[in-house]
């Protein structure tokens, strides 16, 4: 019988990969930052399931908090949409 935590780990990994793809292909930079933040949360859940709480705390603080805020600040100084 498959345990519940393995199913949650698989779902978190698939969500992380899906939102990584969306972040890379998105033309709107603010949406891409949002997708990147969701991807970081999905991977943080995966790290938590893998019993790495110290990595989760650092990853959430850096990847979701500081990284996203810094990128939003940088995008506010440039243009929102990627020019092709």
C-alpha positions as CSV (number, residue, x, y, z in Angstrom):
1,X,0.0,0.0,0.0
2,X,1.3,3.4,-1.0
3,X,1.7,5.8,2.0
4,X,0.0,9.2,1.9
5,X,3.2,11.1,2.4
6,X,4.7,9.6,-0.8
7,X,1.6,10.7,-2.7
8,X,1.9,14.2,-1.3
9,X,5.6,14.2,-2.3
10,X,4.8,13.2,-5.9
11,X,2.1,15.8,-6.2
12,X,4.4,18.5,-4.8
13,X,7.2,17.5,-7.2
14,X,4.8,17.5,-10.2
15,X,3.4,20.9,-9.2
16,X,6.9,22.3,-8.8
17,X,7.9,21.2,-12.2
18,X,4.7,22.5,-13.8
19,X,5.1,25.9,-12.2
20,X,8.8,26.0,-13.2
21,X,7.8,25.5,-16.8
22,X,5.1,28.2,-16.5
23,X,7.6,30.6,-15.0
24,X,10.1,30.1,-17.8
25,X,7.6,30.4,-20.7
26,X,5.5,33.3,-19.3
27,X,5.9,36.7,-21.1
28,X,4.4,38.7,-18.2
29,X,7.3,39.1,-15.8
30,X,5.1,39.6,-12.7
31,X,3.1,36.4,-13.5
32,X,6.4,34.6,-13.9
33,X,7.5,35.8,-10.4
34,X,4.2,34.5,-9.0
35,X,4.7,31.1,-10.7
36,X,8.2,31.0,-9.3
37,X,6.9,31.6,-5.8
38,X,4.3,28.9,-6.1
39,X,7.1,26.5,-7.4
40,X,9.1,27.4,-4.4
41,X,6.2,26.6,-2.0
42,X,5.7,23.2,-3.8
43,X,9.3,22.3,-3.4
44,X,9.3,23.4,0.3
45,X,6.4,21.0,0.9
46,X,8.5,18.3,-0.8
47,X,11.4,19.1,1.5
48,X,9.1,19.0,4.5
49,X,7.9,15.6,3.5
50,X,11.5,14.5,3.1
51,X,12.0,15.6,6.8
52,X,14.4,18.5,6.1
53,X,12.8,21.3,8.3
54,X,16.0,23.4,8.3
55,X,16.1,23.5,4.5
56,X,12.3,24.4,4.5
57,X,12.8,27.4,6.7
58,X,15.7,28.7,4.7
59,X,14.1,28.0,1.4
60,X,10.8,29.7,2.3
61,X,12.5,32.8,3.6
62,X,14.8,33.1,0.6
63,X,12.9,31.7,-2.4
64,X,9.4,33.0,-1.6
65,X,10.2,36.1,0.5
66,X,13.4,37.8,-0.4
67,X,13.8,36.5,-4.0
68,X,10.3,37.3,-5.0
69,X,10.3,40.8,-3.4
70,X,13.7,41.6,-5.0
71,X,12.4,40.5,-8.5
72,X,9.2,42.5,-8.1
73,X,11.3,45.6,-7.2
74,X,13.6,45.0,-10.3
75,X,10.6,44.5,-12.6
76,X,9.1,47.8,-11.3
77,X,12.2,49.6,-12.5
78,X,11.9,48.0,-16.0
79,X,9.1,47.0,-18.2
80,X,6.5,44.4,-17.1
81,X,6.3,42.5,-20.4
82,X,9.1,40.7,-22.1
83,X,9.8,42.2,-25.5
84,X,10.4,39.6,-28.2
